[in-house]
Amino acid sequence: MPSMIIEKMTIPYEEEILQKWKKRDSSIVPSFMLAWNGPGISNGYGFGEW
């Protein structure tokens, strides 16, 4: 089966949603992430994957 390499992907988002993520707003952040204290929410890390 042929494969493909994606070198760069740009996903547009609203700044307000990122700020809610950083503040751990429960309307944006899944509950399992709110219970976790490790990296993944602070400074927006994990936002893109979510």
Secondary structure as GFF3:
##gff-version 3
##sequence-region A 1 50
A	DSSP	alpha_helix	15	22	.	.	.	ID=ss1
A	DSSP	alpha_helix	31	34	.	.	.	ID=ss2
A	DSSP	three_ten_helix	42	44	.	.	.	ID=ss3
###
